[in-house]
């Protein structure tokens, strides 16, 4: 039986991490970020600052013969005042690409949201903890530890009962994706069960997930970060947060989309680029935002509060957004043959909603994530899709 003094400590360095764009050194260890420091300095609100620091898609990757692995971390968990705390975030351990073990880290810091609308919060300090994995298969193996997708996670130390070395280059293409809370993984129960992680596994690609809860708002700093990030495949899922936030009118939306795509093309002039419109969301299909929390029935849901009659004045709905995105992509594709469009309702539409309704009226449940990931894998990575691969 292994004891603590049998374990080998390996410094956690950036070359063990994937799926991030930057790493901050803290008093405890390393804090992965999904936006670079330059972009973070331009973030205008706590919502985006918290979302980009939550490590959706970020994982440690290494090769080892170890059968016991300890990962010390300091998590920061989010709770909403007046509601029960969510379950502890899950750490997924994959061996040679297969989910093999899971763990949680109790304790840590707690950020309490005191106002759902303004996202005002209070931070309470707490201790680090350890995610422990035992009974792993013997022999050399590639190991990935996916960090909890909705918990800010400072990585402190990696301990194993056998030496660790850098993972071999698997030669896979890098898929860079940007989207909203659904891409971030809202309501997914563990990090490899978000729809982008499921689709990446289907397409056998390396995921860099820039899904930011509540914050897919065509921000120029996000576009510049994507422009400067090496990638073989790029997708942007645009629209629902713009409607949720009532952030702009049709006159501003079209040029903002053009500007975002122009910036991406500055760094990736010929990379396959897929624009994805919103999935079906009945509360926002024909009703403008802003979206507001709805606590009727004692559970958190959402409702749109705009006036549908104001669509004639340029107020945005998901129906309007889809038509505009399709028009923009069709126009640009005449000079950009590597630009593609996918209607989000092909990922989750009327039939899917009838079978797997949105629990809070906006976000899919775990089965909904699986459905979206399966459909994206089939339509995008599968034969004839814009990201088709040899193994698709």
C-alpha positions as CSV (number, residue, x, y, z in Angstrom):
1,X,0.0,0.0,0.0
2,X,1.3,3.4,-0.9
3,X,2.0,5.8,1.9
4,X,2.5,9.6,1.7
5,X,6.3,9.3,1.7
6,X,6.2,7.0,-1.3
7,X,4.6,9.6,-3.4
8,X,6.6,11.7,-5.9
9,X,5.8,15.4,-6.2
10,X,6.0,16.8,-9.7
11,X,5.9,20.6,-10.1
12,X,2.8,21.8,-11.9
13,X,4.1,23.8,-14.8
14,X,2.4,25.3,-17.8
15,X,3.6,22.4,-20.1
16,X,1.3,20.0,-18.1
17,X,-1.8,22.2,-18.9
18,X,-4.0,22.3,-22.0
19,X,-7.1,24.2,-22.9
20,X,-6.0,27.5,-21.4
21,X,-4.7,30.7,-22.9
22,X,-2.8,32.0,-19.9
23,X,-1.6,31.0,-16.4
24,X,-1.4,33.3,-13.4
25,X,1.0,32.5,-10.5
26,X,-0.8,33.0,-7.2
27,X,0.2,32.6,-3.6
28,X,-0.9,29.0,-3.7
29,X,0.0,27.7,-7.2
30,X,-1.1,28.2,-10.8
31,X,-4.4,29.6,-11.8
32,X,-5.4,28.8,-15.4
33,X,-7.1,31.5,-17.4
34,X,-9.1,31.2,-20.6
35,X,-8.3,34.7,-21.7
36,X,-4.9,36.4,-21.7
37,X,-3.9,39.1,-19.3
38,X,-4.4,41.9,-22.0
39,X,-8.0,40.8,-22.5
40,X,-8.7,40.4,-18.8
41,X,-7.7,44.0,-18.2
42,X,-10.5,45.1,-20.5
43,X,-13.2,42.9,-18.9
44,X,-16.0,45.3,-17.8
45,X,-17.9,43.1,-15.2
46,X,-17.5,40.4,-12.6
47,X,-19.7,38.0,-14.6
48,X,-17.1,37.7,-17.4
49,X,-14.1,37.8,-15.0
50,X,-15.4,34.9,-13.1
51,X,-16.5,32.9,-16.2
52,X,-13.1,33.1,-18.0
53,X,-11.3,32.0,-14.8
54,X,-13.6,28.9,-14.5
55,X,-11.5,26.2,-16.3
56,X,-14.1,24.7,-18.7
57,X,-12.0,22.4,-20.9
58,X,-8.8,23.0,-19.0
59,X,-6.9,19.8,-18.1
60,X,-3.6,18.4,-16.9
61,X,-2.1,16.0,-19.4
62,X,0.9,13.7,-18.7
63,X,2.2,10.2,-19.1
64,X,2.9,7.9,-16.1
65,X,2.8,4.4,-14.7
66,X,1.2,5.7,-11.5
67,X,-1.8,3.9,-10.0
68,X,-2.4,6.6,-7.4
69,X,-2.6,10.3,-8.2
70,X,-3.2,13.2,-5.8
71,X,-3.9,16.7,-7.1
72,X,-3.9,19.5,-4.5
73,X,-6.1,22.5,-5.5
74,X,-7.8,25.5,-4.0
75,X,-11.3,25.8,-5.5
76,X,-13.5,28.8,-5.5
77,X,-17.1,27.8,-5.5
78,X,-20.2,29.8,-6.3
79,X,-23.4,29.8,-4.4
80,X,-26.6,31.9,-4.6
81,X,-27.8,33.4,-1.4
82,X,-31.1,31.8,-0.4
83,X,-30.4,28.6,-2.4
84,X,-28.8,25.3,-1.4
85,X,-25.1,25.1,-2.4
86,X,-24.4,23.2,-5.6
87,X,-22.5,19.9,-5.4
88,X,-18.8,20.1,-5.3
89,X,-17.2,20.3,-8.8
90,X,-16.0,17.1,-10.3
91,X,-12.5,16.2,-11.5
92,X,-12.6,13.8,-14.4
93,X,-9.5,11.5,-14.9
94,X,-9.1,9.9,-18.3
95,X,-6.7,7.1,-19.1
96,X,-5.8,6.8,-22.8
97,X,-8.9,8.9,-23.6
98,X,-11.4,7.0,-21.5
99,X,-13.1,8.3,-18.3
100,X,-11.7,6.1,-15.6
101,X,-12.1,7.9,-12.3
102,X,-13.7,11.0,-10.7
103,X,-13.0,12.9,-7.5
104,X,-14.1,16.1,-5.8
105,X,-12.3,18.6,-3.5
106,X,-14.4,19.8,-0.5
107,X,-13.9,23.1,1.1
108,X,-12.1,25.9,-0.6
109,X,-13.2,29.5,-1.1
110,X,-16.9,30.4,-1.5
111,X,-18.2,33.2,-3.6
112,X,-21.8,34.0,-2.6
113,X,-23.9,35.8,-5.2
114,X,-26.0,38.3,-3.3
115,X,-27.8,39.8,-6.3
116,X,-28.7,37.7,-9.4
117,X,-29.2,40.7,-11.6
118,X,-26.0,42.7,-10.8
119,X,-24.0,39.6,-9.9
120,X,-22.8,41.3,-6.7
121,X,-20.9,38.8,-4.5
122,X,-19.1,38.2,-1.3
123,X,-15.9,36.0,-1.0
124,X,-15.3,33.8,2.0
125,X,-11.8,32.2,2.4
126,X,-11.4,28.4,2.8
127,X,-8.7,25.8,2.8
128,X,-7.2,23.8,-0.2
129,X,-8.0,20.2,-0.6
130,X,-7.0,17.1,-2.6
131,X,-8.5,15.2,-5.5
132,X,-7.3,11.6,-5.0
133,X,-7.5,8.9,-7.6
134,X,-6.6,5.3,-6.7
135,X,-6.7,1.9,-8.3
136,X,-5.7,3.2,-11.7
137,X,-4.6,0.7,-14.4
138,X,-1.0,-0.4,-14.2
139,X,1.5,0.3,-17.0
140,X,2.4,3.3,-19.1
141,X,-0.6,5.4,-19.9
142,X,-1.7,8.9,-21.0
143,X,-3.5,10.6,-18.2
144,X,-5.8,13.7,-18.4
145,X,-7.3,15.4,-15.4
146,X,-10.1,17.7,-16.4
147,X,-10.7,20.5,-13.9
148,X,-14.2,21.3,-12.7
149,X,-15.8,23.4,-15.4
150,X,-17.6,25.8,-13.1
151,X,-15.1,26.2,-10.2
152,X,-12.2,28.5,-10.3
153,X,-9.3,26.2,-9.6
154,X,-5.8,27.0,-8.4
155,X,-3.6,24.0,-9.0
156,X,-1.1,23.6,-6.2
157,X,0.7,20.2,-6.4
158,X,0.7,16.9,-8.3
159,X,1.8,13.7,-6.4
160,X,2.0,10.2,-7.9
161,X,3.4,6.8,-7.0
162,X,5.4,6.7,-10.2
163,X,7.3,9.3,-12.2
164,X,5.5,11.7,-14.5
165,X,6.7,12.8,-18.0
166,X,5.2,15.0,-20.6
167,X,2.6,13.5,-22.8
168,X,3.4,12.6,-26.3
169,X,2.2,14.8,-29.2
170,X,-1.0,13.1,-30.4
171,X,-1.0,15.0,-33.7
172,X,-4.6,16.0,-33.2
173,X,-6.0,19.3,-34.6
174,X,-6.8,22.1,-32.2
175,X,-10.5,23.2,-32.1
176,X,-11.0,26.7,-30.7
177,X,-14.6,27.4,-29.7
178,X,-16.4,30.4,-28.3
179,X,-19.9,30.5,-27.0
180,X,-22.2,31.2,-24.1
181,X,-23.1,29.4,-20.8
182,X,-24.3,26.4,-22.8
183,X,-20.8,26.1,-24.3
184,X,-19.3,26.8,-20.9
185,X,-21.2,23.8,-19.6
186,X,-24.1,25.1,-17.5
187,X,-26.1,22.1,-16.0
188,X,-23.5,19.5,-17.2
189,X,-22.6,17.3,-14.2
190,X,-18.9,16.9,-14.9
191,X,-16.3,18.5,-17.2
192,X,-16.1,15.9,-19.9
193,X,-19.9,15.9,-20.2
194,X,-20.2,19.5,-21.5
195,X,-21.3,19.4,-25.1
196,X,-18.0,20.8,-26.5
197,X,-16.0,18.2,-24.6
198,X,-18.3,15.4,-26.0
199,X,-18.0,16.8,-29.5
200,X,-14.2,17.1,-29.3
201,X,-14.0,13.5,-28.3
202,X,-16.2,12.6,-31.2
203,X,-14.0,14.6,-33.6
204,X,-10.8,13.4,-32.0
205,X,-9.5,17.0,-31.6
206,X,-7.9,19.1,-28.9
207,X,-10.4,21.4,-27.4
208,X,-9.8,25.0,-26.3
209,X,-13.2,26.1,-24.9
210,X,-13.9,29.8,-24.7
211,X,-17.5,29.3,-23.6
212,X,-18.1,32.1,-21.1
213,X,-21.3,32.0,-19.1
214,X,-23.4,35.1,-19.8
215,X,-20.6,36.7,-21.7
216,X,-20.7,35.7,-25.4
217,X,-21.3,39.4,-26.4
218,X,-19.1,39.9,-29.4
219,X,-16.4,41.5,-27.2
220,X,-13.5,42.7,-29.2
221,X,-11.0,41.5,-26.5
222,X,-12.3,38.0,-27.0
223,X,-12.0,38.2,-30.8
224,X,-8.4,39.4,-30.4
225,X,-7.6,36.6,-28.0
226,X,-8.9,34.1,-30.6
227,X,-7.1,35.8,-33.4
228,X,-3.8,35.3,-31.5
229,X,-4.5,31.7,-30.5
230,X,-3.1,28.9,-32.7
231,X,-6.0,26.8,-34.0
232,X,-6.8,24.4,-36.9
233,X,-10.6,24.7,-36.5
234,X,-12.6,27.6,-35.1
235,X,-16.3,28.0,-34.2
236,X,-18.3,30.8,-32.7
237,X,-21.7,30.3,-31.3
238,X,-23.3,33.8,-31.3
239,X,-26.5,35.3,-30.3
240,X,-28.3,34.2,-27.1
241,X,-26.3,36.4,-24.7
242,X,-26.8,39.4,-26.9
243,X,-30.6,38.8,-26.7
244,X,-30.5,37.9,-23.0
245,X,-28.7,41.1,-22.1
246,X,-30.6,43.2,-24.5
247,X,-27.1,44.4,-25.4
248,X,-27.7,45.9,-28.8
249,X,-30.1,46.5,-31.6
250,X,-30.1,45.0,-35.1
251,X,-28.3,48.1,-36.5
252,X,-25.3,47.4,-34.2
253,X,-25.4,43.7,-34.2
254,X,-24.6,43.1,-37.9
255,X,-21.5,45.3,-37.9
256,X,-20.4,43.8,-34.6
257,X,-20.5,40.3,-36.1
258,X,-18.6,41.5,-39.2
259,X,-16.0,43.1,-36.9
260,X,-15.6,39.9,-34.8
261,X,-15.2,37.8,-37.9
262,X,-12.8,40.3,-39.5
263,X,-10.6,40.1,-36.3
264,X,-10.6,36.3,-36.4
265,X,-9.6,36.4,-40.1
266,X,-6.6,38.7,-39.3
267,X,-4.9,35.8,-37.5
268,X,-6.6,32.8,-39.2
269,X,-7.2,33.9,-42.9
270,X,-8.0,30.4,-44.2
271,X,-8.8,28.3,-41.2
272,X,-12.2,26.6,-41.3
273,X,-14.5,28.9,-39.4
274,X,-18.0,27.9,-38.4
275,X,-20.7,30.4,-37.2
276,X,-23.4,28.7,-35.1
277,X,-26.7,30.4,-34.3
278,X,-28.5,29.8,-31.0
279,X,-30.2,26.5,-30.2
280,X,-34.0,26.6,-29.7
281,X,-35.0,28.6,-26.6
282,X,-38.8,29.3,-26.6
283,X,-38.7,32.1,-24.1
284,X,-36.5,34.2,-26.4
285,X,-37.5,33.0,-29.9
286,X,-39.7,36.0,-30.5
287,X,-39.5,38.0,-27.3
288,X,-36.6,40.4,-26.7
289,X,-34.6,40.6,-23.6
290,X,-33.5,41.4,-21.0
291,X,-33.7,38.0,-19.5
292,X,-34.6,38.0,-15.8
293,X,-34.5,35.4,-13.0
294,X,-37.8,33.8,-12.2
295,X,-38.2,32.1,-8.8
296,X,-41.8,31.0,-9.3
297,X,-42.3,27.5,-7.9
298,X,-39.2,27.8,-5.6
299,X,-36.6,27.0,-8.3
300,X,-34.5,29.2,-10.4
301,X,-35.8,29.8,-14.0
302,X,-35.7,32.7,-16.5
303,X,-38.1,34.8,-18.4
304,X,-37.8,37.3,-21.2
305,X,-39.2,40.7,-20.3
306,X,-39.1,42.6,-23.6
307,X,-42.0,43.6,-25.8
308,X,-42.3,41.5,-29.0
309,X,-43.9,44.5,-30.8
310,X,-40.5,46.3,-30.6
311,X,-38.9,43.9,-33.1
312,X,-39.9,46.4,-35.7
313,X,-37.7,48.9,-34.0
314,X,-34.7,46.7,-34.1
315,X,-35.0,44.8,-30.8
316,X,-33.3,41.4,-31.1
317,X,-34.8,38.0,-30.7
318,X,-33.3,34.6,-31.5
319,X,-35.4,34.5,-34.7
320,X,-34.0,37.8,-35.8
321,X,-30.4,36.8,-34.8
322,X,-30.5,33.6,-36.9
323,X,-31.7,35.3,-40.0
324,X,-29.0,38.0,-39.7
325,X,-26.2,35.5,-39.0
326,X,-27.3,33.4,-42.0
327,X,-27.3,36.5,-44.2
328,X,-23.9,37.7,-43.0
329,X,-22.3,34.3,-43.6
330,X,-23.8,33.9,-47.0
331,X,-22.6,37.4,-48.0
332,X,-19.0,36.8,-46.7
333,X,-18.7,33.2,-48.0
334,X,-18.6,34.5,-51.6
335,X,-15.0,35.7,-50.7
336,X,-14.3,33.2,-47.9
337,X,-14.9,29.6,-48.9
338,X,-13.8,28.4,-45.5
339,X,-16.6,30.2,-43.7
340,X,-19.6,28.1,-42.8
341,X,-23.0,28.5,-41.0
342,X,-24.9,26.1,-38.8
343,X,-28.4,26.8,-37.6
344,X,-28.4,26.0,-33.8
345,X,-31.8,24.3,-34.1
346,X,-30.1,21.5,-35.9
347,X,-28.2,20.9,-32.7
348,X,-31.3,21.3,-30.5
349,X,-34.6,22.0,-32.0
350,X,-38.3,21.4,-31.6
351,X,-38.1,17.6,-31.4
352,X,-35.3,17.8,-28.9
353,X,-37.2,20.3,-26.8
354,X,-40.2,18.1,-26.7
355,X,-38.1,15.1,-25.5
356,X,-35.5,17.0,-23.4
357,X,-37.1,20.3,-22.2
358,X,-34.8,23.1,-20.8
359,X,-35.2,22.8,-17.0
360,X,-34.8,26.5,-16.3
361,X,-36.1,27.6,-19.7
362,X,-32.7,28.4,-21.0
363,X,-30.0,25.8,-20.3
364,X,-30.1,22.1,-21.4
365,X,-29.8,19.3,-18.8
366,X,-27.1,16.7,-19.0
367,X,-29.0,14.6,-21.6
368,X,-29.4,17.8,-23.6
369,X,-25.7,18.4,-23.5
370,X,-25.2,14.8,-24.8
371,X,-27.7,15.5,-27.6
372,X,-26.0,18.7,-28.7
373,X,-22.6,17.1,-28.5
374,X,-23.7,14.1,-30.6
375,X,-25.4,16.3,-33.2
376,X,-22.4,18.7,-33.4
377,X,-20.1,15.7,-33.8
378,X,-22.2,14.2,-36.6
379,X,-23.0,17.5,-38.5
380,X,-19.6,19.2,-38.1
381,X,-16.9,16.5,-37.6
382,X,-18.7,13.8,-39.5
383,X,-18.4,13.0,-43.2
384,X,-19.2,16.1,-45.3
385,X,-19.1,18.4,-42.3
386,X,-17.0,21.6,-42.3
387,X,-14.6,20.1,-39.8
388,X,-14.6,16.6,-41.2
389,X,-11.6,14.5,-40.2
390,X,-10.2,11.2,-41.4
391,X,-11.8,9.6,-38.4
392,X,-15.0,11.6,-38.6
